[in-house]
Amino acid sequence: MELPNLDIKGKIEELVEKAKADDSFLSKFKENPIKAVEDTLGVDLPDEAIKKIVDGIKAKLFPEDQEGGLSGLIKKITGKDKD
């Protein structure tokens, strides 16, 4: 599936900056990241594009939660999520 002509990296950077500056958006993103991104962008994108944007934002805002981060390491060692 081909994505529309969209600068995904640019949108990730834009939304990361918005999350850092806007506590309301950050709260919405933590609660429901897909809806927060769709509402903020104001366009209906394919699920594949939204997932890439959400994953990119999460990686920049919460690197410790990524597979290579501390919690990812804990999951690998213990075989479960941290408490």
GIQUI-V92934 format. One record per helix or strand of 3 or more residues. SS is the DSSP state (h for helix, s for strand). FROM is the first residue (numbers start at 1). TO is the last residue. Records with the same first field share a line. If there is no record, write none. Layout:
BEGIN
SS=FROM-TO / FROM-TO
END
This chain:
BEGIN
h=8-21 / 23-31 / 33-41 / 47-61 / 63-65 / 70-78
END
